[in-house]
Amino acid sequence: MKGGAVYHANQFAKRAGVTVRTLHYYDRMGLLRPSGRSHAGYRLYAESDLVRLEQIVALKFIGFPLKQIRELLTRRPLDLGAALRLQRTIMEEKRRRLALAVEAIERAERMVSLGTPRDAARKAGTTGANEQETWEALRRIIEVISMEQNMDWTKRYYSDEAQAAIAERGKQWTPEMLEKSQQDWSELIREVEAAVAAGEDPASEHAQGLAGRWQALIAAFTGGNPEVSKGLNRLYADQQNWPSTFKKPYSDEAGAFICMAVEATKKR
């Protein structure tokens, strides 16, 4: 090690305001290697390591995952500006989704302002339709928040460029557009499952129409961006590694049916 102050791990951790366990973890990840080792093999840190640690802490604070921080800090030159723009885009997408959740909660608050869902319907002098609307609003809250929490795992299949493109397109989607897309998918999947149950030929005119609608909805998501399409293909090619808590929206048979219908279209 070059001249200057030298710190053992516990000293450096105390100076930096982190734990020794964190330093060990960052070392294993290749995020922050100690500048040297003592004769006994203990980690030794220098002042320059403190600068590196401060960079890690700053990037982690604004939401960068540790693997991406490692990639950023090993680039030469460090394209921090581009990285920050990407992170801003991702955080704006999270803000948009949170706004949808807040809107759903506000709608439910208005509906239950007279009391419980049953009380609200009774006091308003209406039938159970009002009660159903209230529970539908509560279901919407769960759906929006669950979508935010449960789909984060899919990001590993998309490149930084693809994630930025998805987040950018997300800004253009209003709550009404999002709800319409979900309804279109639900209706289409029901029709495809029914076609599979009926033993329909994937090459039939009806199946071709279902496949066309399927591709149109995918195109609405990808926006024709090849990087987004690549990520989506990687996602669906790795279904065996999807989280067990994720409920696939359609059966394997329905997926195979659509693939055969698309292939039949290409052969025409």
C-alpha positions, 0 to 999 in steps of 0.5 A: 500500500502507498503512504497515508492513513491505513485502517483495519476493517473495524476502524474503517467501518466506524469511520465510514458509518457502515458495519464490518459485515457490509465491508465484507459483503462489498468485498465479496461482490467486487464492489469495494476491495481493500487496498491491502492485507496485513501480514496476518491476512486482515483487510486494510483500507486507505483514504481512497477506499473511503471515496469509493465507499461514499460513491457506493452509498450515494448510488445505493441511496438513490436506488441503484442495485448493487450489481449495477453500481459495481458495473458503473464504478468499473467503467472507464470513463464513468458515464454517471450522467447516463446512469442517473438519467436511466435511474430517474426514468425508472424512479419516475415509472415507480412514481407513476405506479404509486400515483395509480395506487394513491388514486385507487385508494382515494376512490375507495376512501370516497366510497366508504366515507359514509361507513363500511361498504354495506353501511354506505350502500344502506345510507345512500338508499341503494342496492348492493351495486354500491357495495360491489363498487366499493369492493371493486375499488379495494380490489383495484388497490390490491391489484395495482400495489401487487403489480408494483411489488410482484413484477420487479423480478422481471427486470433482470430479463431487460437491458438498461435500454429496454427498462428505460424504454418501458418506463418512458412508454409508461408515462404515456399510459393513463389509468384508463389506458392501463385498465383497458389493456388489462381488460383486453388481455383478460378477455382475449385469454378467456377466448383463447382458453375456450378455443383450446378447450373446444379443440379448435384448429390453430390454423382456423380463421378464428384462431388467426384472429386471436393470434393477431389480437395477441400480437397487437397487445404485445406490440402495444407493450413493446412499442416496436422496440427491439430491446424490449422485445428481446427482454420479453422473449428472454422472460418467457423462455425462462418460465421454469425459473419464474417465482412460485408466487407469480400466477401465470395469466394463461395456461401452457396449452393456451400459450402453445395454441397461440404459438401454433396459430402465429406459425400458421399465419407465417405459412400462409 
